[in-house]
Amino acid sequence: MTKQITAIQIKNAGDGKLSDGRGLFMLKKGESGRWVYRYQFQTRRRDMGLGSYPDMSLAAARKERDRWSAVAAAGSDPIDTRQAEREATTAKANLDDPTFEEAAQRVLKLIKATLKDDGKAGRWLSPLAGHVIPKIGRRKISAIKPIELANVIRPIWHTKHPTAIKAVNRTRIVFQRCRRMGIDCHEETIEIALQHLGEHVHQAVPFAATEWQRIPEVYAQLENGGTGAKALQFMILTLVRSGGCRGARFDEMPDDVWTVPAARMKGRKGKTADFRVPLSDEAMRIRDQMAEINDELVFAGMRKGSGNGITDVAIEKVLNRMKEPGRPHGFRTSFRTWVQDTDATSYDVAETILAHTIGNTVERTYARSDMLEKRRVVMQLWADFVTGHGSIGNVVPIRSAE
């Protein structure tokens, strides 16, 4: 049996190997050394580093040796067991104090059920991925200081203020959720960061809208165009937003009513319903034209078989080639202004045509009609004006008929 060494012997010993028995020895060099536990597991000899000398004393080294010896006696490999313990500790530390990027991804998983398409489009994470994560994504969320966050947001605070606000709001949600999960972070971080950024008065720039008096002219110019032009005509006639029209399918409009799925309507998941759109004679003509060249999607993209509708970029290019300053979303403004100037219909009908929310929660609880038939009359009146079959002066107000 190897005789145990003493602390004095270690201190006075020269360079070399000092054995203490039962697999414990030290490799000494100068005033320092390295403790090693040698054991045999399943016929294989292994050396396990325990720590450095003099940081780890002789007594502490023996205690460690005894601990791992017991693990080996129980049938487990000490080195593999220690590695597993370290990985578990690291995982727990990351769980209790994740990096900002890890925290953002974790929160996204928690809320994705409330996002359209379960957040697969990436829009919720986009402001963070574009401006916050590249700079402080690897920082532990508990260590992020207000001034750090302010410095991240500052470059876009004045130049891209709407995006900056989205990034701030998303960051606030990440901090709030993490705090409620017991993670050491503080919601005040965001509020203090805003104080560092200072005030900013943002002047919203509305979508460029074509004057309603020019809509027939623009519509006529689109007549002989390709898929993008036809999609724009359909937008003008139905007044459905770009995303709803670009993804339109023939099976959504088997007759003179187009049912736009909630997934393509503007609004939060679970708060938006399918929306019925009465199709005018002209809208059905466009639909039937596209049915001659497409199978499922009304406005299929250039890549056949891709299953994707035409892109918003392709649609914008049509207007750019025409040198038309108005944008697709602006056609909705053109219609709304036409209603105001011609007194074509009531406020409620006009707003319902645009799929806007009318009234408060209580009012909507009782007033559940989507006014389909009333809208049908107005949509045909609008289509007649758009196609030049009805004149501005001949628009007959139908408010009194309602």
Secondary structure, 3 states (H helix, E strand, C coil): CCCCCCHHHHHHCCCEEEEEECCEEEEEECCEEEEEEEEEECCEEEEEEEEEECCCCHHHHHHHHHHHHHHHHCCCCHHHHHHHHHHHHHHHHHHHCCEHHHHHHHHHHHHHHHCHHHHCCCCCCHHHHHHCHHHHCCCEHHHCCHHHHHHHHHHHHCCCHHHHHHHHHHHHHHHHHHHHCCCCCCCHHHHHHHHHHCCCCCCCCCCCCCCHHHHHHHHHHHCCCCHHHHHHHHHHHHCCCHHHHHCCEHHHCCCCEEEECHHHCCCCCCCCCCEEEECCHHHHHHHHHHHCCCCCECCECCCCCCCCECCHHHHHHHHHHCCCCCCCCHHHHHHHHHHHHHCCCCHHHHHHHCCCCCCCHHHHHHCCCCCHHHHHHHHHHHHHHHCCCCCHHHCCCCCCCC
